[in-house]
Amino acid sequence: MSRRTTRDRGVALPSAVLLVLLASLVLAGCAGMPTSGPVHQIGSSAVATSDQGPPNYDPLPPQQDASRAEIVRGFINAMVAIPSQTRTAKLFLTDDAAERWNPQQETITYAEPPTPRGVGGDVVVRLVGADRLDARGAWQGCRRPRAPSASPWRSRTGSGASSGPRTR
């Protein structure tokens, strides 16, 4: 019969920890995102649902006497409607801008919620960590700031923001 000494236990414990760590790393290397193989589609009945259903967010349309910054903030808020839709967001745009706007053409993501603020007669929106995605959702790079241009926001006359926000 052999007896273990304190010195043997001091070597065995680190060896056991090292063995467990090594086994964990090997097993973790086996789990990963597949890069090939068939795609299996499942029916909607296989998706788990809750009794309450999905969350719902129905943003408000433009409000009477809203400031320019509130009009821009309303547009940004309308873009996060659940379920996804752009009907309400279009209400914040001039008729011409709403007709030309194609939200499926490009998506802009950002790291922090933007906070529109009035600066003189303009509204400034700073997008932190803004990236562009194309119509397929492929990353197109960081969004570069654009030079100021004609305002697409609704005004009281419907011709731009120069005469103040218009509401419906």
C-alpha positions in Angstrom: 0.0 0.0 0.0 1.4 3.4 -1.0 0.9 6.6 0.9 0.5 9.9 -0.8 2.5 12.7 0.7 1.5 16.4 0.9 3.9 17.0 -2.0 2.1 14.5 -4.2 -1.3 16.1 -3.5 0.2 19.5 -4.4 1.1 18.2 -7.8 -2.2 16.2 -8.3 -4.6 19.1 -7.8 -3.0 21.4 -10.4 -2.7 18.5 -12.8 -6.4 17.7 -12.4 -7.4 21.3 -12.9 -5.2 21.5 -16.0 -6.8 18.3 -17.3 -10.3 19.7 -16.8 -9.3 23.0 -18.4 -7.7 21.2 -21.4 -10.8 19.0 -21.9 -13.1 22.1 -21.7 -11.0 23.8 -24.4 -11.1 20.8 -26.7 -14.9 20.4 -26.3 -15.4 24.2 -26.8 -13.5 23.9 -30.1 -16.0 21.3 -31.3 -18.9 23.6 -30.8 -19.2 26.3 -33.3 -21.3 27.9 -36.1 -21.7 25.5 -39.0 -20.3 26.7 -42.3 -21.7 24.1 -44.6 -24.5 21.5 -44.7 -28.2 21.5 -45.5 -30.6 24.2 -44.3 -33.7 22.8 -42.5 -36.8 25.0 -42.4 -39.3 24.6 -39.6 -43.0 25.5 -39.5 -44.3 28.2 -37.3 -45.9 25.6 -35.0 -42.4 24.6 -33.9 -41.6 28.1 -32.6 -42.2 28.6 -28.9 -44.8 31.3 -28.1 -45.9 32.9 -25.0 -49.5 33.3 -23.9 -49.1 37.1 -24.0 -47.9 37.2 -27.6 -45.0 39.4 -28.9 -44.4 42.9 -27.5 -46.2 45.7 -29.4 -45.1 49.3 -29.8 -47.4 51.5 -31.8 -45.7 55.0 -31.9 -47.7 58.2 -31.9 -48.1 60.2 -35.1 -47.0 63.9 -35.3 -48.6 65.9 -32.5 -50.1 69.4 -32.8 -47.7 72.2 -32.0 -44.7 69.9 -31.8 -41.3 71.5 -32.0 -38.9 70.7 -34.8 -36.8 68.5 -32.4 -40.0 66.7 -31.3 -40.9 66.0 -35.0 -37.5 64.5 -35.6 -37.6 62.6 -32.3 -41.1 61.3 -33.3 -39.7 60.0 -36.6 -36.9 58.2 -34.9 -39.3 56.7 -32.4 -41.7 55.6 -35.2 -38.9 53.7 -36.8 -38.8 51.2 -33.9 -42.4 50.2 -34.2 -43.2 46.6 -33.3 -44.3 44.9 -35.5 -42.0 46.7 -37.9 -43.8 49.2 -40.2 -43.1 52.7 -41.6 -46.6 54.1 -42.0 -46.3 56.3 -38.9 -42.7 57.4 -39.7 -43.8 58.6 -43.1 -46.3 61.0 -41.4 -43.3 63.0 -40.1 -41.9 63.6 -43.6 -43.0 66.1 -46.2 -45.1 64.7 -49.0 -42.2 64.8 -51.5 -39.7 63.2 -49.0 -42.3 60.5 -48.1 -42.8 59.7 -51.8 -39.0 59.4 -52.5 -38.2 57.5 -49.2 -37.3 53.9 -49.6 -36.6 52.4 -46.2 -35.7 49.0 -47.6 -32.8 50.6 -49.6 -30.6 51.1 -46.6 -30.6 50.7 -42.8 -28.6 52.8 -40.4 -27.8 51.3 -37.0 -26.4 53.2 -34.1 -24.8 52.4 -30.7 -26.8 54.9 -28.6 -30.3 56.2 -29.0 -30.0 59.6 -30.8 -31.3 62.7 -29.1 -32.4 65.4 -31.6 -31.9 68.9 -30.3 -32.8 72.3 -31.7 -29.9 74.5 -32.6 -31.1 77.9 -33.8 -33.5 77.1 -36.6 -32.0 73.6 -37.2 -32.3 70.2 -35.6 -29.1 68.4 -35.0 -29.0 64.6 -34.5 -25.7 63.0 -33.6 -25.5 59.2 -34.4 -22.9 57.5 -32.2 -21.4 54.4 -33.7 -23.5 54.6 -36.9 -23.1 51.9 -39.5 -24.9 51.3 -42.8 -26.5 48.1 -44.0 -27.7 47.6 -47.6 -31.0 46.1 -48.6 -29.7 42.6 -48.0 -28.5 43.5 -44.5 -24.8 43.4 -45.5 -22.5 45.9 -43.7 -21.5 48.8 -45.9 -19.2 50.6 -43.5 -19.4 53.4 -41.0 -21.9 56.1 -41.9 -20.1 59.4 -42.7 -21.8 62.7 -41.7 -23.5 64.4 -44.5 -23.6 68.1 -45.3 -26.8 69.8 -44.3 -29.5 69.7 -47.0 -33.1 70.7 -47.5 -35.2 69.4 -44.7 -37.5 66.4 -45.3 -39.5 67.1 -42.1 -43.1 68.3 -42.1 -43.8 71.9 -41.6 -47.0 73.9 -41.1 -47.1 74.5 -44.8 -45.8 71.1 -45.9 -42.9 72.7 -47.8 -40.0 71.9 -45.4 -39.0 72.8 -41.8 -38.4 76.4 -42.5 -41.9 77.5 -41.4 -42.1 75.3 -38.4 -43.4 71.7 -37.8 -46.7 70.7 -39.2 -48.9 68.1 -37.6 -51.8 66.1 -38.7 
